Each structure stands twice: as C-alpha cells, then as structure tokens.
Amino acid sequence: MLADFLFEFRDYFFGFNLFRYITVRAALGAITALLFSFVIGPKIIRLLHKNQIGEEIRHDGPATHQAKKGTPTMGGLIILGAVLISVLLWAKWSNYYIRMIFLATFWMGAVGFIDDYLKVVKKYKKGLIGRYKMAGQIVLGLLFGSLIYFNPEFVEKGYNANTSVPFFKNLEMQFGWLYIPLIVFVITGTSNAVNLTDGLDGLASGLIAISMLAFAGMCYVTGNAVFSDYLNIIFLPGSGELTVYCMTIVGAATGFLWYNTHPAEVFMGDTGSLALGSTLGAAAVLIKKEIFLILIGGIFVAETLSVIIQTSYFKYTRKRYGQGRRVFKMAPLHHHFELKGWPETKVVVRFWIVGILLAMLTLTTFKVR
C-alpha cells in the first residue's frame, strides 16, 4: 500500500515511478522482511524466554536433541510479522492473488499458533487435537479451491480447473470438479510436509527460502505476457504480483534463519511451519503449477514419504511377524541420517544442496517445454 501511495506522486518526483515495477517491489519486500526479522527477532525471542515458552523434546527422538529442551518456540511469529509488514508496504492489496495467498499464510499461521499455545503454554501434551488441525487444513483447502474453481474470470478463460504438466509443451490436465479435492490435498499435504521437515535447526526455513525463491521466478514469468508466451506456459494476468509475496517469504525465512541456524536460539513451531507450508502450496495452486511441487519440494516429499513408509511397514510387519520392523533408523528422513552418524549441520546443508538442485531442475523444465 505504501508503494501505491508513493507512486501517486511520480509526477512530482520521477524516482517514485520505480514502484510500478514488480522486480523493485519484490526486492524491497525481501529486504524489508529481512530487516524486520533482525529488528523484531531478538525482542520476540526475549519475550518467549521471559514467559518460558520453550520446546518440549520428544523422548523417542535422537538423544542429541535433548540438549535443545527449553529452546523458545513459536518463533513463527517473527516470520508472520515480517511478512505482514512487507506485504502491507510493497504489495498491491487490491490484487486477487495477493489476498488469496495472504489468506493461506495467516489461516494456517493461526491454526499453528493455537497448536503451539496449547502445547507450550497450556501444557497439553499433544497440543491441538489432530483432527481439529486437519479440519483447519481441509476447510482452508475447500475455501481456496472454491474461490478458484468458481471465480468468474478463471471460468471464462477456462483455467479454473486445470494444472500444467512439467516437461510437456502446452499440456495441461483438466480435473473438473475434482479440482477442489486436489487443492485440499495440496494445501494439506504441503503444510504437513513442511511441519514434518521442521526437525533440525535451519532445515525447514532454509528449504522454504530456496523453494519460494524459485516460485518467485515462476510467478513473474506466469504474470508476464511476453515471457509466458515464449515459455509456452499459462498466462495469468495479475499473478506476477505474487513475485512480491514470494520474495517477502524468502526475506522472512532468511531473517529467521539468522536465529534458527545451529545451535538454534528459537524454533518456528507449528506457527511458522504450517503457515509456510500452506503458503508454498498456495503459490503452486495460484499459478497452476501444482505438479511442480513434487520437484521443487522434493525434500519435503521425501520427508513425508519416509514417515508413511516407516509407519506402514512397521504396522505390516507387526501384524505379519508379531514384531514391528523399520525401513529407516528413524523417521522423518533427516533423523535417519543423524542416526547414521551425520552431524546435524551436515544433514541440513546437504539437504539444502539437494533443495537447490531440485529448484534449478524445476526451472529448467520451463525451457524444456
């Protein structure tokens, strides 16, 4: 909104004309979120310390993690605050895509906050009951999917229920009424996947920064008529504004990483992980790149699959042989490598490297098309 206000005075000072450009506002959004994290981060961490809002470490996790007990959690408030301020300053609030992705971020941020509050303040061991958390994700997915599927502009142009397919030129999948359940699956899946990945210092925040940086580029070309035509992808007028939002997430996640890198001064908690996960899913949905999430979020997918495989195999072998067996030393996957002897920092950095490679691979699929 500040950018819109300053742009009105471009006739008085030519420099204000810069605020018309998405790239300029995206850079300012990232910088603002980063600086806000640096300024407000220590204050929030001190407040969490003062109120003894510390993480409870599960006893069945790696033994080395017990030293982290009492580390302040709910640090996702730093991320949400940075995003809120940056979006209000530099994004166009009148833009439909901005309002939609903002809904996804703060809806799940609220669900995560309730979960963290019940766990660390009210001392409810399991926090928000799983079915209530799932209900929050499903309701968001239904609302999100409906707002897209029944949007008159999307219906008129014929892209209310389709998604792009990587590697294939001009190939799109039409889902019809099944599109809404697909969105529920994407929003729920990504928010839970990021939540599962948030188990090592800096792992989730670093991977989110990498993924959202790639999505920022994808949003920019999707909203640009020239680039989208050249790359043979769906052109969505107005979606370029999502570049600003994605870059604020990059700035906020990087700023949070300043405090979350090993040894972490604060954890993001469900407040941050659920919010960031739903934002990642929402970005993919809004630019019709849902399938691309499998590539760009490959680490998140692997973490989730490791839990599903471990749980399913354990139950199967317990029923078949009377004793449960495991595929991994521990799930999610990052704990498996910890128990193999990798230091925590090595696991995190190597997962980041894989995340960067996957992001680069995802971007190359545009030219392959």
C-alpha positions as a printed Julia matrix, in Angstrom:
369×3 Matrix{Float64}:
   0.0     0.0     0.0
   2.92    2.34    0.67
   4.17    1.65   -2.84
   0.77    2.63   -4.31
   0.75    5.82   -2.24
   4.24    6.87   -3.3
   3.54    6.0    -6.94
   0.78    8.62   -6.97
   3.48   11.29   -6.54
   5.54   10.19   -9.53
   4.75   13.44  -11.35
   6.46   15.35   -8.53
   9.47   13.07   -8.22
  10.43   10.74  -11.06
  12.04    8.27   -8.67
   8.63    7.19   -7.38
   7.94    5.74  -10.82
  10.1     2.78   -9.77
   7.29    1.48   -7.59
   5.34    0.4   -10.66
   7.85   -2.39  -11.26
   7.28   -5.77   -9.67
  11.01   -6.5    -9.51
  11.7    -3.36   -7.48
   8.89   -4.02   -5.01
   9.87   -7.7    -4.75
  13.43   -6.72   -3.82
  12.14   -4.16   -1.32
   9.77   -6.76    0.14
  12.6    -9.23    0.7
  14.86   -6.58    2.24
  12.09   -5.24    4.47
  11.18   -8.71    5.74
  14.84   -9.49    6.37
  15.49   -6.25    8.28
  12.24   -6.58   10.21
  13.35  -10.04   11.33
  16.66   -8.62   12.52
  14.92   -5.85   14.47
  11.94   -7.69   15.94
  13.55  -11.14   16.24
  15.55  -10.52   19.43
  12.56   -8.85   21.09
  10.27  -11.8    20.38
  12.94  -14.29   21.5
  13.38  -12.41   24.79
   9.61  -12.33   25.26
   9.38  -16.09   24.68
  12.24  -16.65   27.13
  10.61  -14.43   29.71
   7.34  -16.33   29.51
   9.16  -19.68   29.49
   7.66  -20.7    26.16
  10.14  -23.49   25.45
  10.12  -26.55   23.22
   9.43  -29.97   24.68
  11.68  -32.56   23.03
  10.16  -35.99   22.39
  11.91  -38.79   24.28
  11.86  -41.18   21.31
  13.88  -38.77   19.16
  17.68  -38.66   18.77
  19.43  -38.4    22.15
  21.43  -35.39   20.97
  18.22  -33.36   20.72
  17.56  -33.46   24.47
  20.0   -30.56   24.87
  17.52  -28.42   22.92
  14.85  -28.72   25.58
  13.6   -25.32   26.66
  14.66  -23.52   23.47
  11.99  -20.87   22.75
   9.4   -21.93   20.19
   6.56  -20.09   18.4
   9.27  -18.18   16.53
   6.98  -18.32   13.52
   5.61  -15.06   14.9
   8.81  -13.42   13.63
   8.11  -14.73   10.14
   4.42  -13.77   10.15
   5.2   -10.28   11.43
   7.86   -9.75    8.77
   5.52  -10.95    6.01
   2.62   -8.82    7.21
   4.66   -5.6     7.34
   6.36   -6.22    3.99
   3.15   -7.09    2.17
   1.35   -4.04    3.55
   4.22   -1.84    2.39
   5.09   -3.17   -1.03
   2.38   -5.48   -2.42
  -0.86   -4.41   -4.1
  -3.56   -5.39   -1.64
  -6.19   -4.93   -4.35
  -4.65   -7.85   -6.25
  -6.74  -11.04   -6.06
  -3.71  -13.32   -5.91
  -2.18  -11.41   -3.01
  -5.37  -11.65   -0.96
  -5.63  -15.38   -1.65
  -2.09  -16.28   -0.66
  -2.31  -13.98    2.37
  -5.38  -15.96    3.45
  -3.43  -19.23    3.19
  -0.47  -17.93    5.2
  -2.35  -16.43    8.1
  -5.1   -19.04    8.26
  -2.63  -21.83    8.88
  -0.48  -19.49   10.94
  -3.46  -19.11   13.28
  -4.02  -22.88   13.41
  -0.33  -23.41   14.18
  -0.38  -20.7    16.85
  -3.29  -22.39   18.62
  -1.44  -25.72   18.49
   1.77  -24.19   19.9
  -0.14  -22.26   22.55
  -1.9   -25.37   23.81
   1.37  -27.33   23.9
   3.8   -24.87   25.45
   1.56  -22.53   27.42
  -1.37  -24.68   28.48
   0.9   -27.77   28.65
  -1.45  -30.0    26.68
   0.89  -32.79   25.63
  -0.47  -33.16   22.08
  -1.48  -29.55   21.59
  -4.35  -29.07   19.19
  -6.07  -32.41   18.62
  -5.01  -33.85   15.27
  -8.48  -33.98   13.78
  -9.06  -30.3    14.59
  -5.76  -29.36   12.95
  -6.7   -31.44    9.93
 -10.12  -29.79    9.87
  -8.45  -26.38    9.68
  -6.36  -27.52    6.72
  -9.31  -29.09    4.91
 -11.56  -26.06    5.4
  -8.81  -23.81    4.03
  -8.36  -26.14    1.05
 -12.11  -26.21    0.35
 -12.36  -22.44    0.6
  -9.25  -21.91   -1.52
 -10.34  -24.41   -4.16
 -13.87  -22.98   -4.34
 -12.64  -19.4    -4.72
 -10.58  -20.5    -7.72
 -12.96  -23.03   -9.27
 -15.97  -20.67   -9.19
 -14.09  -17.45   -9.95
 -15.87  -15.96  -13.0
 -12.64  -14.72  -14.58
 -11.0   -18.13  -14.26
 -14.12  -19.88  -15.56
 -14.36  -17.54  -18.55
 -10.76  -18.15  -19.57
 -11.01  -21.87  -18.96
  -8.27  -22.35  -16.39
 -10.33  -22.73  -13.24
  -9.8   -26.5   -13.02
  -6.56  -27.26  -14.84
  -2.89  -27.58  -13.98
   0.33  -27.51  -16.0
   2.36  -30.67  -16.62
   6.17  -30.38  -16.45
   8.37  -31.26  -19.44
   5.46  -31.28  -21.94
   4.71  -28.38  -24.25
   1.17  -26.96  -23.99
   0.0   -29.96  -21.95
  -2.45  -29.27  -19.16
  -4.55  -31.64  -17.08
  -8.24  -30.85  -16.59
  -9.69  -32.07  -13.29
 -13.24  -30.73  -13.47
 -15.0   -30.85  -10.09
 -12.15  -32.99   -8.75
 -10.01  -29.87   -8.78
 -11.32  -28.76   -5.38
 -10.33  -32.06   -3.67
  -6.94  -31.72   -5.4
  -6.45  -28.3    -3.81
  -7.42  -29.7    -0.42
  -4.76  -32.39   -0.88
  -2.09  -29.88   -1.99
  -2.72  -27.39    0.83
  -2.96  -30.11    3.49
  -0.02  -32.06    2.12
   2.41  -29.16    1.84
   1.59  -27.7     5.25
   2.09  -31.11    6.89
   5.24  -31.83    4.85
   6.96  -28.63    5.96
   5.83  -29.31    9.51
   7.46  -32.77    9.4
  10.66  -31.33    7.92
  11.0   -28.79   10.71
  13.03  -31.12   12.92
  16.59  -29.8    12.6
  17.99  -26.33   13.16
  17.58  -24.29    9.99
  16.37  -27.15    7.81
  12.8   -26.07    7.06
  13.49  -22.32    6.96
  16.39  -22.79    4.52
  14.43  -25.09    2.23
  11.44  -22.75    2.23
  13.68  -19.82    1.24
  15.07  -21.89   -1.66
  11.64  -23.08   -2.83
   9.98  -19.68   -2.6
  12.84  -18.03   -4.46
  12.21  -20.44   -7.33
   8.47  -19.8    -7.13
   9.11  -16.06   -7.25
  10.68  -16.54  -10.68
   7.83  -18.8   -11.77
   5.22  -16.28  -10.66
   7.0   -13.49  -12.51
   7.03  -15.26  -15.88
   3.47  -16.55  -15.4
   2.24  -12.98  -14.98
   4.24  -11.62  -17.92
   2.57  -11.96  -21.33
   5.86  -11.98  -23.27
   7.7   -14.49  -21.09
   4.71  -16.82  -20.68
   4.18  -16.89  -24.45
   7.87  -17.6   -25.05
   7.92  -20.41  -22.48
   4.55  -21.85  -23.58
   3.01  -21.63  -20.12
  -0.36  -20.36  -18.91
  -0.5   -16.57  -18.78
  -2.35  -15.36  -15.71
  -2.79  -11.58  -15.7
  -2.05  -10.17  -12.26
  -0.24  -13.26  -10.97
   3.1   -11.52  -11.35
   2.27   -9.68   -8.13
   2.83  -12.96   -6.31
   6.54  -12.39   -7.0
   6.47   -9.68   -4.35
   4.82  -12.01   -1.84
   7.17  -14.9    -2.54
  10.18  -12.65   -2.06
   8.85  -11.42    1.29
   8.71  -15.08    2.35
  12.32  -15.5     1.17
  13.37  -12.47    3.22
  11.39  -13.53    6.29
  12.66  -17.14    6.17
  16.25  -15.98    5.69
  15.92  -13.49    8.53
  14.52  -16.21   10.77
  17.41  -18.48    9.76
  19.74  -15.95   11.42
  18.37  -17.14   14.76
  17.38  -20.67   13.77
  20.72  -21.9    12.45
  22.56  -24.43   14.63
  22.55  -24.09   17.58
  19.1   -22.56   17.29
  18.09  -19.65   19.51
  14.45  -20.18   18.6
  12.24  -22.69   16.78
   9.48  -21.64   14.41
   6.98  -24.12   15.87
   3.76  -25.01   14.1
   3.03  -21.27   13.94
   5.71  -20.96   11.3
   5.88  -24.39    9.68
   2.16  -24.76    8.96
   1.96  -21.17    7.68
   4.97  -21.56    5.4
   3.81  -24.94    4.13
   0.37  -23.66    3.2
   1.97  -20.63    1.51
   4.15  -22.89   -0.62
   1.12  -24.94   -1.64
  -0.96  -21.83   -2.3
   1.71  -20.35   -4.57
   1.75  -23.52   -6.67
  -2.05  -23.61   -6.87
  -2.45  -19.97   -7.83
  -0.1   -20.18  -10.82
  -1.35  -23.64  -11.86
   1.92  -25.41  -11.07
   0.68  -27.96   -8.52
   2.59  -30.88  -10.04
   5.8   -28.85   -9.98
   5.66  -29.09   -6.17
   6.82  -32.71   -6.43
  10.08  -31.45   -7.95
  10.63  -28.15   -6.23
   9.61  -29.57   -2.86
  11.35  -32.89   -3.35
  12.89  -32.85    0.12
   9.51  -32.18    1.71
   8.05  -35.05   -0.32
  10.86  -37.4     0.72
  10.42  -36.49    4.4
   6.69  -37.2     4.22
   7.11  -40.46    2.32
   9.69  -41.65    4.85
   7.12  -41.28    7.64
   4.4   -43.03    5.61
   6.72  -45.89    4.61
   8.09  -46.31    8.12
   4.67  -46.34    9.76
   3.06  -48.62    7.16
   5.91  -51.13    7.15
   6.08  -51.22   10.95
   2.35  -51.96   11.21
   2.5   -54.56    8.44
   5.45  -56.47    9.92
   4.0   -56.32   13.42
   0.79  -57.89   12.12
   2.62  -60.4     9.91
   5.51  -61.41   12.17
   4.38  -60.26   15.61
   7.14  -57.69   15.81
   7.36  -54.36   14.02
  10.33  -53.74   11.72
  11.69  -50.49   10.33
  12.92  -49.38    6.93
  14.72  -46.32    8.31
  16.62  -45.96   11.55
  14.12  -43.22   12.4
  11.6   -41.1    10.53
  11.34  -38.41    9.25
  14.29  -38.92    6.91
  16.6   -36.31    8.47
  16.67  -38.32   11.71
  17.7   -41.43    9.75
  20.88  -39.69    8.6
  21.52  -38.32   12.08
  21.46  -41.84   13.49
  23.81  -42.96   10.7
  26.36  -40.61   12.26
  25.97  -37.44   10.2
  26.3   -34.26   12.31
  23.14  -32.17   12.33
  24.76  -29.33   10.37
  25.91  -31.77    7.66
  22.39  -33.15    7.24
  20.94  -29.65    6.96
  23.5   -28.29    4.47
  23.31  -31.41    2.29
  19.52  -31.24    2.24
  19.82  -27.56    1.26
  22.13  -28.52   -1.61
  19.64  -31.1    -2.84
  16.9   -28.46   -2.49
  18.88  -26.03   -4.66
  19.46  -28.7    -7.31
  15.75  -29.55   -7.35
  14.83  -25.87   -7.66
  17.2   -25.48  -10.61
  15.82  -28.64  -12.22
  12.28  -27.32  -11.82
  13.16  -24.05  -13.54
  14.82  -25.88  -16.44
  11.55  -27.7   -17.16
  10.12  -24.41  -18.41
  12.62  -24.25  -21.26
  12.32  -27.99  -21.94
   8.65  -27.36  -22.69
